[in-house]
Amino acid sequence: MTLPRQMTTHTLEAIKGWPSPHAVDFAAKLSANVTFSPVYAGRVVHLNAAGEFEMGLPDVSRAGHMAIFLFQNSDDPDVANAGGDPTTDAGVWVPVSPTGVMMGLPAKGAYELASTEFVPEAIVGTYEPGDCLTAVNDNATAATGGVIYKGIAYDVPICGTVSRGVSTNSHGRSELAFWPVWLPKYTADNNGD
């Protein structure tokens, strides 16, 4: 039996800059290629060719794949709230509002964010201000898909730069504070030659 989780366990917090009249956000459905559930807020996604979210940042030669930081969990009541199958279950509750669309903040926004979804310092070392960040490209593994960790600029796509580092948030959870940035992997395809 799975116990219910607290709504503050997996989060993305906008420390500075969002929402504002100039803030950028983006909404899309989660791709069927993502085979684990739930997908947590604070993880990194990118858009696939169908305009749906997939996990992490692909390490490919093609430039693009803007990083987007999820603001909602895939099983939040305003995203998905299945009450059962009305064609087979009598008297099930059928939600009206949720459509499966999740909202995220693109890595080009002028804000400071804090995510609970990062590789712990015990594994990667201390997150120092200025460290570059990337995200695990994995649609199949709940433990790693879209999780933020340290990356080396130009070797992998970069989605953020550490600002304040790791701290305990107001909900008692560890979170990593950073500024979103977008720096694609350096390749012959995108080096300007």
Phi, psi and omega in degrees: 000130178268126178282149177296145179263156177288147182292348181260006184289316181238112186217159166236123178247136175267102183289315181220144167094342181228139357276148174214167180295346183251001183291148179253133170221172183212142180235137178201168175275157175281133181294146174295345176291341176278112190259005176245158180207144358279161172261129189268149171301148180093350177276162181261136175230169172222168179269136173272183183297337180270002180078024179249157180284134168233160192278138171074198181237117178295137178264073184239165182286340181286124177291158181127222178048062176304131175287138177228130181264118183294134180261344182233154170279150181293341180254015175297147182301336178271002176251304181218129182215066183289129178256004183124179181262110183294343179280341182237339183245117180290136173076016180288154177276128180248117181291151181261315191276309187299135181239004181087004180272133178249151179251145177218164179251116180296152183289003177261002183283153180269075179211165172251132184241164174220125183240143173276353188258079180217157177291129184300151179299332178299337181264317187252356184091174184295136173276108181263148175307133181097345177298139176279150182235146174225188182215146182293125178269095184203110179273356188247346188243114183298327183288337186235335186303115178082004181286141183276141175206175181292142176222164179254123181307137178077338176278328179221161175295136181253134182243355181190168175230129182301134177255283183267348183084205184266136175211175176263126183278182184293349178260006179080017181253146174287136177219153179252123180264138184201164171257130177289138173220163177232116178223102179296161174299141179281124178217172176296334181287335187231019185270001177086001179280000000 
